[in-house]
């Protein structure tokens, strides 16, 4: 039986850990697909909690033409699942389901407040990230 050295095992664990990580700029722009297999939109922004670095939510964007008239939705990170086969994320809802959620109107601080977050997390059926 072949024994691995501690250095080799440590390196293997490091490589495995690193393969599970992704840079924020690689997530932004990623496509999001619904439960019907159709593309809903893309991740415009990945929002992080300042104090602990947790992913709070993403801003899902779709519609419009060359960035004009796009609709934005605050989507809890927990709803997304990465699928390597499509090089994008899946959500267990359709575009019509997402459109019934509270729209993310602006990117100003008021729209980022927890009251909007409560509505969004309630609609998507996940507990708020700050709880």
C-alpha positions as semicolon CSV with decimal commas, in nm:
position;residue;x (nm);y (nm);z (nm)
1;X;0,000;0,000;0,000
2;X;0,135;0,340;-0,098
3;X;0,134;0,608;0,170
4;X;0,104;0,974;0,085
5;X;0,327;1,219;0,262
6;X;0,169;1,487;0,479
7;X;0,281;1,750;0,226
8;X;0,114;1,565;-0,063
9;X;-0,210;1,519;0,131
10;X;-0,206;1,884;0,236
11;X;-0,151;1,991;-0,126
12;X;-0,435;1,765;-0,245
13;X;-0,674;1,916;0,010
14;X;-0,564;2,267;-0,092
15;X;-0,630;2,191;-0,460
16;X;-0,972;2,044;-0,376
17;X;-1,058;2,349;-0,163
18;X;-0,947;2,586;-0,438
19;X;-1,155;2,404;-0,699
20;X;-1,466;2,485;-0,495
21;X;-1,392;2,859;-0,494
22;X;-1,480;3,117;-0,756
23;X;-1,384;3,483;-0,787
24;X;-1,666;3,738;-0,751
25;X;-1,600;3,880;-1,096
26;X;-1,657;3,532;-1,242
27;X;-1,998;3,510;-1,073
28;X;-2,106;3,854;-1,193
29;X;-2,232;3,816;-1,547
30;X;-2,317;3,447;-1,502
31;X;-2,640;3,329;-1,659
32;X;-2,932;3,218;-1,444
33;X;-3,173;2,951;-1,567
34;X;-3,520;2,870;-1,440
35;X;-3,677;2,538;-1,353
36;X;-3,813;2,522;-1,709
37;X;-3,456;2,528;-1,847
38;X;-3,495;2,874;-2,000
39;X;-3,250;3,152;-1,927
40;X;-3,403;3,408;-1,691
41;X;-3,123;3,662;-1,690
42;X;-2,779;3,715;-1,543
43;X;-2,618;3,803;-1,213
44;X;-2,539;4,173;-1,228
45;X;-2,399;4,214;-0,877
46;X;-2,287;3,992;-0,593
47;X;-2,355;4,162;-0,260
48;X;-2,140;4,075;0,042
49;X;-2,198;4,143;0,410
50;X;-1,921;4,385;0,515
51;X;-1,877;4,255;0,868
52;X;-1,829;3,884;0,798
53;X;-1,789;3,847;0,422
54;X;-2,095;3,626;0,373
55;X;-2,276;3,646;0,042
56;X;-2,598;3,832;0,120
57;X;-2,775;3,819;-0,215
58;X;-2,731;3,876;-0,586
59;X;-2,894;4,132;-0,808
60;X;-3,055;3,942;-1,094
61;X;-3,098;4,142;-1,412
62;X;-3,300;4,070;-1,725
63;X;-3,487;4,238;-2,006
64;X;-3,407;4,570;-2,159
65;X;-3,189;4,654;-2,452
66;X;-2,817;4,734;-2,412
67;X;-2,868;4,797;-2,041
68;X;-3,168;5,029;-2,085
69;X;-3,496;4,919;-1,929
70;X;-3,354;4,620;-1,746
71;X;-3,545;4,483;-1,449
72;X;-3,356;4,398;-1,131
73;X;-3,448;4,158;-0,854
74;X;-3,282;4,092;-0,521
75;X;-3,233;3,715;-0,519
76;X;-3,113;3,530;-0,207
77;X;-2,786;3,348;-0,275
78;X;-2,932;3,032;-0,118
79;X;-3,176;2,997;-0,410
80;X;-2,898;2,956;-0,667
81;X;-2,722;2,629;-0,753
82;X;-2,423;2,622;-0,986
83;X;-2,450;2,379;-1,278
84;X;-2,120;2,315;-1,459
85;X;-2,302;2,162;-1,758
86;X;-2,452;2,499;-1,848
87;X;-2,174;2,710;-1,694
88;X;-2,438;2,903;-1,504
89;X;-2,674;2,895;-1,210
90;X;-3,016;2,736;-1,172
91;X;-3,308;2,845;-0,960
92;X;-3,615;2,632;-0,885
93;X;-3,852;2,897;-1,023
94;X;-3,950;3,028;-1,364
95;X;-3,904;3,380;-1,496
96;X;-4,276;3,442;-1,432
97;X;-4,228;3,343;-1,067
98;X;-3,933;3,580;-1,029
99;X;-4,127;3,865;-1,192
100;X;-4,387;3,840;-0,913
101;X;-4,120;3,923;-0,654
102;X;-4,056;4,274;-0,526
103;X;-3,849;4,454;-0,790
104;X;-3,517;4,605;-0,699
105;X;-3,579;4,961;-0,817
106;X;-3,252;5,135;-0,744
107;X;-2,899;5,059;-0,650
108;X;-2,893;5,327;-0,381
109;X;-2,853;5,250;-0,011
110;X;-3,229;5,270;0,058
111;X;-3,296;4,975;-0,172
112;X;-3,033;4,771;0,012
113;X;-3,201;4,812;0,351
114;X;-3,333;4,515;0,545
115;X;-3,704;4,595;0,499
116;X;-3,668;4,530;0,126
117;X;-3,459;4,225;0,212
118;X;-3,730;4,085;0,438
119;X;-3,985;4,108;0,155
120;X;-3,748;3,947;-0,089
121;X;-3,640;3,663;0,140
122;X;-4,002;3,599;0,244
123;X;-4,111;3,575;-0,119
124;X;-3,831;3,334;-0,209
125;X;-3,892;3,128;0,104
126;X;-3,551;3,151;0,269
127;X;-3,454;3,307;0,602
128;X;-3,277;3,643;0,580
129;X;-2,899;3,616;0,570
130;X;-2,860;3,840;0,875
131;X;-3,054;3,607;1,105
